[in-house]
Amino acid sequence: MAMPGRLCDEIACRIRTLIKEQRLEAGMRLPAERQLAIQLGVSRNSLREALAKLVSEGLLLSRRGGGTFVRWQHEAWSELNIIQPLKALMADDPDYGFDILEARHAIEASTAWHAAMRASRADKEKIKLCFDATLSDDPDLASQADVRLHLAIAEASHNVVLLQTMRGFFDLLQSSVKQSRQRMYLVPPVFSKLTEQHQTVIEAILSGNADGARRAMMAHLSFVHATIKQFDEDRARQARITRLPGDHDDFPRENNS
C-alpha cells in the first residue's frame, strides 16, 4: 500500500497526464470531482489532496462552487518583465488597469492581423471550438471561453512576444473584469452583439483578410470596453443612491425658537 504522501504525488502525476492527454489548456475546467475520482479510480479525499497540491504548485486554480481550472502558465521572462511591474503599478493605482485595456487595442489588432496571415488549419479549428464554447448558457463558462478565444487568436499569430503579453494582461485583469465579463453574457442584447462581433473577427481570420480582422477586433474591443465602463458607472451610481438620506428628517432643521 502506498504511503499517503506518495499516493498524493502519484494522483497529482496522473492528473498532469490527464491534462496533457485531453489537451486541457489555460482557463479550461477539469471534470467534476466525483467524475474525476471515478475516472482515476481513487477516493474523493485522496483526489482533493492531489488537487490541493497542484493548486499550491500553481498548475491549477480552484474556485469555491465553480470547479477547478487549468491556470495560466507564464514564461519566466514574461512574469518578471511584464506582469510584476504592472502588478506593482496597479497596486498603487487601480486606474492603471485602463492603460492595460487601451494597450490591448494595439496588441489584439496585431494578433488578429497576424492570425489572418499565419493561422494553420489546427489554429483555425481551435479558434472555432473556442467560439462555440462562448455560446454556453452558463455566463461563467461563456466568459472563460471568451478569454480562451482571444488567446487562441494570439496563439495563431505565431508571435511569442504578443502571446505572452496577452497572457500577462489577462492574468492581471482577470479579477477586475471577471464580473463585468459575466454580466455582459447575462444581458441578451449584449450577448448577441458579442457573438456577432466574434463571428466577424473569426470570418476575417479564416478567410485570410488581415485588414478586416484588425478592423473587426478594434470595433469589438471598443464595444467591450465601453460596455464595461458603463457597468462600472452604473454600479457607482447605484452605490451613491444607496448612500442618500432616506428622508428630510436626516437634515438639520432650522431653529425657529
Backbone torsions as a table, in degrees:
resi	resn	phi	psi	omega
1	MET	NA	135.1	-177.9
2	ALA	-72.9	143.8	175.6
3	MET	-67.3	151.8	-176.7
4	PRO	-51.4	-46.9	-179.4
5	GLY	-64.0	-41.3	-179.9
6	ARG	-67.2	-38.2	178.8
7	LEU	-63.2	-42.4	178.6
8	CYS	-60.3	-44.8	179.5
9	ASP	-63.0	-39.2	-178.7
10	GLU	-65.7	-44.3	-179.8
11	ILE	-66.7	-40.5	178.3
12	ALA	-60.1	-40.4	178.7
13	CYS	-64.3	-39.2	179.8
14	ARG	-68.9	-33.2	176.9
15	ILE	-67.5	-41.4	176.7
16	ARG	-59.1	-42.9	179.3
17	THR	-63.3	-41.9	179.3
18	LEU	-61.7	-42.9	179.2
19	ILE	-60.3	-42.0	-178.9
20	LYS	-69.7	-45.3	-177.1
21	GLU	-65.9	-39.0	-179.1
22	GLN	-88.4	2.1	177.0
23	ARG	55.0	43.6	175.9
24	LEU	-76.5	126.9	-175.8
25	GLU	-112.4	175.3	-178.0
26	ALA	-51.8	129.4	179.4
27	GLY	93.5	-13.7	179.3
28	MET	-81.4	146.4	-176.9
29	ARG	-93.9	139.9	175.1
30	LEU	-72.8	160.2	175.5
31	PRO	-55.9	157.1	178.5
32	ALA	-56.7	152.5	-173.5
33	GLU	-54.3	-47.1	-179.2
34	ARG	-62.2	-44.8	-179.5
35	GLN	-63.9	-41.4	-178.2
36	LEU	-67.9	-38.2	178.4
37	ALA	-62.7	-42.1	178.1
38	ILE	-66.1	-42.9	-178.7
39	GLN	-60.9	-38.4	-179.2
40	LEU	-90.4	-10.8	179.4
41	GLY	69.6	39.4	-179.3
42	VAL	-130.5	165.8	177.9
43	SER	-74.7	158.1	-179.0
44	ARG	-68.2	-33.2	177.8
45	ASN	-64.1	-44.3	179.0
46	SER	-65.0	-38.1	179.0
47	LEU	-63.6	-43.6	-179.7
48	ARG	-59.6	-40.0	179.2
49	GLU	-63.3	-42.1	-179.7
50	ALA	-68.1	-40.0	178.1
51	LEU	-63.9	-41.0	178.7
52	ALA	-62.3	-36.9	178.9
53	LYS	-63.8	-44.3	-178.7
54	LEU	-70.8	-29.9	174.5
55	VAL	-65.5	-44.7	-179.5
56	SER	-65.2	-27.9	179.1
57	GLU	-82.5	-8.4	177.6
58	GLY	89.7	5.8	179.2
59	LEU	-80.1	-36.0	-176.6
60	LEU	-119.5	160.2	176.1
61	LEU	-128.9	125.7	-178.3
62	SER	-107.3	131.9	178.0
63	ARG	-119.6	127.5	-177.7
64	ARG	-57.7	120.4	179.6
65	GLY	75.3	-0.1	-176.0
66	GLY	-117.2	-8.5	178.5
67	GLY	103.8	-172.5	-178.8
68	THR	-119.2	133.8	-172.9
69	PHE	-125.1	154.3	172.8
70	VAL	-72.8	132.5	-175.0
71	ARG	-92.9	154.3	175.7
72	TRP	-61.0	135.6	176.7
73	GLN	-113.0	121.2	-176.2
74	HIS	-104.8	144.9	171.3
75	GLU	-66.5	150.1	-176.2
76	ALA	-57.9	-41.4	-178.4
77	TRP	-67.0	-33.6	179.2
78	SER	-68.0	-45.0	179.2
79	GLU	-60.5	-44.3	-175.6
80	LEU	-73.7	-44.6	-169.8
81	ASN	-94.9	-19.2	-177.3
82	ILE	-114.0	-53.5	-169.6
83	ILE	-76.0	-51.0	-175.0
84	GLN	-60.0	-46.2	178.4
85	PRO	-60.6	-39.2	-180.0
86	LEU	-70.6	-34.6	176.1
87	LYS	-61.4	-40.8	179.8
88	ALA	-64.3	-41.8	178.7
89	LEU	-63.0	-45.1	-177.5
90	MET	-69.5	-28.2	177.3
91	ALA	-66.2	-35.7	179.5
92	ASP	-79.6	-34.9	-177.5
93	ASP	-151.2	102.9	-178.1
94	PRO	-58.7	-20.6	-179.7
95	ASP	-64.4	-15.0	175.1
96	TYR	-63.5	-17.8	176.2
97	GLY	-59.1	-32.0	178.1
98	PHE	-69.0	-31.1	175.2
99	ASP	-63.1	-38.7	179.2
100	ILE	-66.5	-41.1	178.1
101	LEU	-61.5	-39.5	177.6
102	GLU	-66.4	-39.5	-179.7
103	ALA	-64.3	-31.3	179.2
104	ARG	-60.8	-33.1	179.2
105	HIS	-57.0	-48.7	-178.1
106	ALA	-68.3	-43.0	-175.6
107	ILE	-69.8	-46.7	-176.7
108	GLU	-74.8	-24.0	171.2
109	ALA	-62.9	-37.7	178.8
110	SER	-72.0	-43.1	-178.9
111	THR	-63.7	-38.5	179.1
112	ALA	-66.1	-42.0	179.6
113	TRP	-62.0	-49.2	-179.1
114	HIS	-67.7	-35.6	178.8
115	ALA	-62.2	-39.6	178.5
116	ALA	-64.7	-30.1	-178.9
117	MET	-84.5	-30.2	-167.2
118	ARG	-121.6	-10.4	-172.8
119	ALA	-58.0	131.3	176.1
120	SER	-84.2	174.5	177.2
121	ARG	-60.1	-41.1	179.1
122	ALA	-64.9	-40.6	177.2
123	ASP	-58.7	-44.9	-177.3
124	LYS	-65.9	-38.6	177.8
125	GLU	-63.8	-41.3	-179.8
126	LYS	-65.1	-42.7	178.8
127	ILE	-59.8	-43.3	-179.5
128	LYS	-66.7	-37.8	178.0
129	LEU	-65.5	-41.4	178.2
130	CYS	-63.6	-40.2	178.6
131	PHE	-62.9	-45.0	179.2
132	ASP	-56.3	-37.4	-178.7
133	ALA	-68.9	-24.9	178.7
134	THR	-70.2	-12.3	-178.9
135	LEU	-86.6	5.7	180.0
136	SER	-59.8	146.4	176.2
137	ASP	-73.8	-15.9	179.8
138	ASP	-87.3	113.9	-176.4
139	PRO	-62.1	-30.0	178.5
140	ASP	-67.4	-47.3	179.5
141	LEU	-66.7	-38.9	-179.8
142	ALA	-64.4	-41.3	-179.0
143	SER	-69.3	-34.6	175.6
144	GLN	-66.3	-40.8	179.1
145	ALA	-64.7	-32.4	176.8
146	ASP	-59.4	-46.1	177.9
147	VAL	-62.0	-45.2	-179.8
148	ARG	-61.5	-36.0	179.2
149	LEU	-62.9	-46.3	-179.6
150	HIS	-65.3	-36.9	178.1
151	LEU	-72.1	-33.8	177.1
152	ALA	-64.0	-37.1	176.3
153	ILE	-66.1	-40.8	177.8
154	ALA	-63.5	-39.9	177.7
155	GLU	-63.2	-38.5	-178.8
156	ALA	-69.2	-14.8	176.9
157	SER	-72.9	-19.5	-179.1
158	HIS	54.5	39.5	174.6
159	ASN	-125.1	107.8	-171.6
160	VAL	-66.1	-31.3	179.7
161	VAL	-67.7	-46.2	177.4
162	LEU	-61.7	-42.7	-178.1
163	LEU	-63.4	-49.3	-177.9
164	GLN	-66.2	-35.3	177.2
165	THR	-64.9	-42.6	177.4
166	MET	-60.9	-45.2	179.5
167	ARG	-60.9	-40.9	178.5
168	GLY	-63.6	-41.7	-179.9
169	PHE	-63.3	-45.4	-178.6
170	PHE	-65.5	-34.4	177.6
171	ASP	-65.5	-42.4	180.0
172	LEU	-66.7	-38.4	-174.1
173	LEU	-91.1	-5.7	-171.6
174	GLN	-54.9	-49.8	-176.4
175	SER	-71.5	-36.0	-174.1
176	SER	-77.0	-30.6	-177.1
177	VAL	-107.0	-2.7	-175.8
178	LYS	-57.3	-48.8	-178.5
179	GLN	-65.1	-42.4	179.8
180	SER	-63.9	-39.5	179.1
181	ARG	-62.5	-44.1	178.7
182	GLN	-64.0	-40.2	179.8
183	ARG	-62.0	-36.7	179.0
184	MET	-60.9	-36.2	-178.8
185	TYR	-82.0	-4.7	176.9
186	LEU	-95.2	-14.1	-179.3
187	VAL	-100.6	108.4	-174.0
188	PRO	-49.6	-47.1	-179.8
189	PRO	-63.3	-36.3	179.1
190	VAL	-70.2	-43.8	177.7
191	PHE	-55.8	-45.9	-179.4
192	SER	-61.9	-40.2	-179.1
193	LYS	-67.6	-42.3	178.3
194	LEU	-60.2	-44.7	-179.7
195	THR	-61.3	-43.8	179.1
196	GLU	-62.6	-42.4	-179.5
197	GLN	-67.9	-42.1	177.0
198	HIS	-59.8	-42.4	179.8
199	GLN	-61.3	-40.4	-179.7
200	THR	-64.3	-43.2	177.9
201	VAL	-61.9	-48.0	-175.9
202	ILE	-64.9	-42.9	179.7
203	GLU	-60.4	-38.5	178.6
204	ALA	-66.9	-40.7	179.1
205	ILE	-66.3	-45.5	-177.7
206	LEU	-64.1	-31.5	-179.0
207	SER	-89.2	-2.8	179.7
208	GLY	77.8	19.5	-179.8
209	ASN	-88.7	87.7	-173.8
210	ALA	-62.6	-47.0	-179.4
211	ASP	-64.4	-39.4	178.7
212	GLY	-65.7	-38.7	178.7
213	ALA	-64.2	-41.9	179.7
214	ARG	-64.7	-45.6	-179.9
215	ARG	-64.4	-41.7	-178.8
216	ALA	-65.4	-38.8	178.9
217	MET	-66.9	-41.3	178.7
218	MET	-62.0	-42.9	179.7
219	ALA	-65.1	-40.3	179.6
220	HIS	-63.3	-47.9	-178.1
221	LEU	-66.4	-34.6	177.3
222	SER	-62.5	-41.5	178.3
223	PHE	-66.1	-45.4	-179.1
224	VAL	-60.5	-47.5	-176.6
225	HIS	-68.1	-37.8	177.2
226	ALA	-65.2	-38.4	180.0
227	THR	-68.0	-44.5	178.2
228	ILE	-62.0	-41.6	178.9
229	LYS	-62.5	-40.1	178.9
230	GLN	-65.2	-40.9	176.4
231	PHE	-59.3	-44.4	-179.3
232	ASP	-63.0	-42.2	-179.7
233	GLU	-66.6	-39.7	178.5
234	ASP	-63.5	-41.1	179.7
235	ARG	-65.7	-41.7	179.0
236	ALA	-66.1	-39.4	178.7
237	ARG	-63.8	-42.5	179.1
238	GLN	-64.0	-37.4	178.6
239	ALA	-64.7	-38.0	178.8
240	ARG	-66.9	-38.8	-179.5
241	ILE	-62.5	-42.3	-178.5
242	THR	-67.4	-19.2	179.8
243	ARG	-90.3	-7.8	-179.5
244	LEU	-68.9	147.6	177.7
245	PRO	-59.3	146.3	-177.4
246	GLY	-76.5	-30.0	178.2
247	ASP	-154.7	174.9	-175.3
248	HIS	-71.5	-14.8	179.4
249	ASP	-64.2	-17.7	-179.6
250	ASP	-74.7	-14.7	-177.3
251	PHE	-94.8	152.1	178.9
252	PRO	-63.3	137.8	178.7
253	ARG	-93.8	151.6	177.2
254	GLU	-69.1	143.7	178.3
255	ASN	-90.2	104.7	-176.2
256	ASN	-93.1	3.9	-177.5
257	SER	-76.6	NA	NA
